[in-house]
């Protein structure tokens, strides 16, 4: 099956491209234009190819059928809608005073749409299905009301334990860090249980019966098999980025964990998409949930999207030239395989571009070190796979570069959503041949 890549309808012509992108633009109809199928340059195994010239193996090689025209237009389609006006401020929410002080102290004043609509429902004890993109404040959406719930039940002499599941180690750790900020001085125990880290300290903390347990499904299942955690002890559960957990093959682990919990549990379910598999889980494990879908216009409105036509054998060279531009201050580059991402970061460093990488084959410590270097701007470029980067919340990302094309439209939206956050203008570039 031929793989076709079509430039988006509103893509600027070569004459309009600015800076380093302009010299790489070619008119459609030439090589890679109309009349012949195009293939990603990275499929040739050229220098810097994030597939490393391999097909199959770990990380896999999928033939993609991504129409870039539809891909970008889907993101850019903005429904005519009035600017969202919140019904509340954070000061309005009826939560514990000390918790409210922590919220205000973190600079929270006006809730995002998902926070404004979901927090009141969680405070009422309702099951919730929340549909929202990353970068919309989902973590605070569930942490704030659940911390309040634990505090108020504790004041009544009742014990409440909360289980939070996330698809990746990085997202679980980000949730933990947010928890520390909201829970400062509240004497709420927590433990984060993720793979790639020593399990012994996690078991030690679990034995203290912390109020909050944050973890990935795989590690939580391992702990249950070792009888170091009993899911019946939890009366509240959060599934964050449930769609990605399904994509990563955690559906059986999720069912096992939820199936062992009390049927009277309080369940919160967050996802960026809602397909048949997710609907099946919702129907199976939630009780008459309140469904809240927040259509955000920020992703499309604050991201300038363009394509870069690559020339045969020059894809890596073009990437280097683009990354040397002065405005490339903090750049997230996406590749499709773990091996290729590691190789691309290494080649960029050899070319004088300070870079690091994150992917599934890196240890937990090395991934955290790479993220820290990128967040603190000690390296300007972070090369990542889709799975490793899912859920990351990194401020100030100036550009996202799709060095290898994403496999799906959903992956594209998740990738470019790493830039253009908090009202800032970001840029997304997609390499095609």
N, C-alpha and C positions, 0 to 999 in steps of 0.2 A: 504494500500500500504506500503510495507516494505521500511524503510529508510536505505540506505546503505552509509557508510562512508569508503572510500578506501584511504589508505595512498598514498601520491604522489610517482610517479615513482622513483624520485631521493632522496627520504627521506633516511637519514643516518640510518643504522642499529643501534641497541642498543649499540653495542660495540663502535660505533663511536660518540655517543652522549656525549657531554661534560657537566661538572658541574651538576647542580641539575636536568637536564632533563634526564640524563642517567638512574637513578634508577627508573624512571617512565616508561621507554620504555619496551614494551613487544613484543614478536615475534607475527607476524600475524599468525592466525590459532588457537590462544588461544581464550579466551573470547574477543569478539569484532573483531576477525580476520575473515578469509575466512570461508564460510560455514554456517554463521548465520547472520541475520540482526543485526545491531547495532543501539542503540538509545543513544542520548545524555544523559549523566549521570544527567544533570540538570533536566531531565524530571521526576526524581524520587522524587524531592522535598527534597533532602538531604541538610544538613547544608551548607549555602552559595550558594545554588542553585539560580541563578538569575531569574528563573521563579517563585520561591517561591512555587513550587508545584501546581501552578494553570494552568488551561486551560481555554482559552476564556477570557472574560472580557475585560477591557480596556487594550490596548497594544496588545491584541490578542495572539492566539497561532496558528501558522501555521505548518502543517506537512511539513518538509523539505525533499527534495530529492536531497541533495547536494553530489556529487561525489568529494571527496577531491582531488583525482588524477587529474580530469579535472580542478578542481578549481585552484589548484596551478600551473598546467602546463599552464593554460591560461595566468596567470600572468607572468610566466617565459619565455614564448615564445618570443624570441627577433629576429626580422628580421635583416638580415645582412644589415647594413647601415653604412655609413660613419658618423663620428662625425659631428654634425651640426655646420656649420660655419656661424655666424650671418653676415648679409649684412650691418648692421648699428651698431653704438654705440649710447648711449643715447644723446651724444653731437651732433650727426648728425641730430636728429629729428628737424624739423623746428617749434619749439614751443616757446612760450613766454619766454623771457630771465629770468625773475624772477622765472617762473615755472621750467625752466631748471636748475637754481641754486638750487632750492629745491630738484630736482631729484638727482643731483650730490651730494648734501649735505647729502642725505639719503644713499649714498654709491652705487648708481646705476651707473654702467659703461657700462657693456655689457648686452644687452637684452636677455631674454630667447627666445626660438624659437617662442612661441606664441606671445610674445611682438614684436619681430622683424618683424613678418609677418602681424600682425593685426593692430598695431599702424599706419603704413602708410595708410592703407585702411580707417581707421576711420577718419584720418586727411583729407582724400579726400572726406569725407561725404558719403561713401558707407555703406549700410546695411551689416552686417557681421554675419555669423554663425561660431562660433569658437568652435572646439571640442578639449578639452584638459583635462587632469586629474587635480585634486586639487594639490596645491603645485607647479604649473608651472608659477605662476606670473600673473594670469588672472586679479586680481584686478587692478594692475598698468596698465594692457593692455587697460582697458577702461577708467580709471580715468585720465591718463595723456592726451590723446587726447581730452577728453571731457572738462577737465578744460581749456585746450588751446582754445577750441571752444568757451566756454563761455566768456573767456577774450577777444578774438578777436572781437566777436560780440558786447560785451559791449563797446569796444573802438570805434565801429561804431555807437554807440547809440542804438543798438538793444538788446532786452531782450531775453535771452535763459534760459529755465528751463529744468533740467534733472531729470528723474525719474529712480531710480535704485531699482529693485525688487530682493529680496533674500529669500530663503526658511525658514531660521531660524533667530531668534533674534541674536544669536552669530555671524553669518556671517554678518548680517547687521551692527552690531557694529564694527566688524573688518574692514568692508569697510569704515565706518565713520572714524575710527582711521587712516587708510591709507590716506583718504581724507584730514584730518587735517595736515598730514605731507607734502603732495604735495601742499596743498593750503595755507601753512603758509605765512602770510603777504599779501595775495592776496585779502583779504576782500570779500571772497565768502561765502555767507550764506548757511547753511545746517541744516537739521533736520532729525533725525532718528525716524521712526514711527513703533514701534513694539508692539506686545501684551505683557502682563505681566508687563508693565510699565504704570505709570499714563498718561492718555491720555490728560489731561489738559495742561501740559507744551508743549506737541507736537502740540496741536491746537494753542497755543500762538505763537510758532515759525513759524507755517505755515502761520499765518496771516502777517508775515513779508516778505512773498514772497521769500523764500530762493531759490538760484539758483539750489541747489541740494536737492532732497528729496530721502531718502533711507528708504526702508521699506519692511515688509512682506506683501504678498497679502491680508491676512485676516484683518490686521489692516488698510491697505490702503482702503479696501472695506468699513470697518466700518466708516472711516473718510468721504468717499464719500457719504455714506448714511446719515450722519449727515450734509452734505453740507459744510464740513470744508476743502475739497479739490476738485478741479475740474480738471480732467485729460486732458481736452481740453487745459489747460494752458501749457502743456508740449509738446515740439517739439522733444525731444529725450528720448528714453527709453532703459534701459539695463535689460535683464533678466539673472541673474547670477544663475548657477546651475539649469537650467530650468528642467532638467530631475528629479531632486529631488523635485521640486515644484509639478510636475505631480504626482510623487510617493506619495506625502503627501496629495493629493486630492485638490490641489489649481487650477485645470484646469479651473473651472467655474469662479473663481475670476480673473484669468489671462485674460480670454476672455472678461470679463466685463470691466476690466481696459483698455485693448488694444482697445476694441471696442469703448470706449468713447474718445480715443485720435484721433488727426488729422490723416487722411490717408497719409499726407505728412511727417509724423514723420520720424526721423532717428532711426533705431532699431538695437540693438546689442544683440545677442543671444548666450549665452555660456552654454555648456553642456559637460558632460563627455561621454555621450552615445547619440546615434541617433537612435530612434526606430520609429515605424509607427505613434504613437501619437505625437511625437515631430516633425516629418516631416509634419504632418498635420498642426500643429501650424505655422511652418516656412512658408508653402505654403500660409496659410491664412493671415499672418500678416507682412511678410517681402517682400520687393520689390527687385527682382533680386539680392539677397545677394551674396556677396563673401564668399565662403566656405573655411575655413582653418582648416585642421585637423593636429594636431601635435602629432605624435607618439613618446612618450617618452620612452626611455629605462631605465630611472633612477630607476623607481619603481622596476623593476625586478632585475636590476644589483646591486642595493645597499641594498637589503633586503634579509637576510638569513632566509629562511622559513623552519620551522620544525613542527612536530606534537608531542603532548604529549599524550600518552595513559593513560587514567584515570582508576583507579581501583575502583571497586564497593564500594560506601560509603566513598571514600577517595578523592573525587575531590577537595573539599575545602582545605583539608589538603595539598594536592599536590600543589595547588596554593600558599598557604602560604609559603611552603618550597621553591618554585621557587622564590617568591618575596623577600625572605631573602638573596638571592645571592647578592654579592657585586656589580655586574654589572647592577643590576636592579635599575638604578638611577632615571629614569622618565618613568613610565609605564602606558600605556592606556589599560584598560581592558574592553572588550565589553560583555555586556549581552543583552538579547532580550526583557525584559519587564521593565517598570518603577519601578514596585514594587520590582522585583528581583534585579535590579541594586542598589536600595536604601538599600536593605537588605544585599547585598554582601559587600558594602562599610562599613556598620555598623559592620558586622562580621569581616572584615579585621582590623578595628580599635581595636576591642576587642582582636584580635590576636596580636596586637602590630605593625601592618602595618599602617602607617599614610596614610589615604585615604579620598577621598571625591567622590561625584557623581554628574552627571548632567543628567537630564531627563525632560520630558515634564511637570511633575507635580510640579517641583520646580519653585518658583517664579523667575522672572528675576533677582532680586537682589541676591538671593541665588546662582543662576547659575553663575553669574558673580564673586561672591566671591569664589566659588569653582574653577573656571578657574584661577582666580588670584593666589590662593594658590598653584595650580599646576604649573603654569608658573614660579612662584618665588621659586619653590622647597620647599615650606613649607609643602607640602604633596608629597609623592613619587608616589602615585597611584591615578589615576582618573578612576572611573568606569562609563561607559556611554552606552546609547542606541545608535543605529545607527542614528536615526533622530536627537538627541541632538548634536551628535558629527560631523554631516555633515558640511563641510565648515570650521571647526576649523583649524587655522594655529598656531600650537604650536611648537616652535623650540626645538630641543634637545631631542625629545622623543626617548628613547633608545630601548624600546620594545613595541610591540602591542601583547596583548594576547586575543585570541578569546575564552573566557571562555564558551560562548554558540556559536554554529555554526551559521554563517550568513544564511539568507534565500536564498540568490542568489549569483551568482558569482560576480555580480557587487558590492554587498555589501562587499564581501570579499576584492576586490581590493580597495574600498574606505577605508575600515578599515586599512589594512596594509600600505596604502599610507600615514598614519600619521607618520611613521618612515622612516628612510633612506632618508631624504630630504637633499637638498643642497650638494649632493655628500657624505654625511656621511653614514656610514654603520649602518643599523638598523636590528632588529631581530623581526620576527613574529612567535608566537607560537599558534597553534590551538589545543584545547583540544578535543579529541574524546575518546569514550569508546572502 
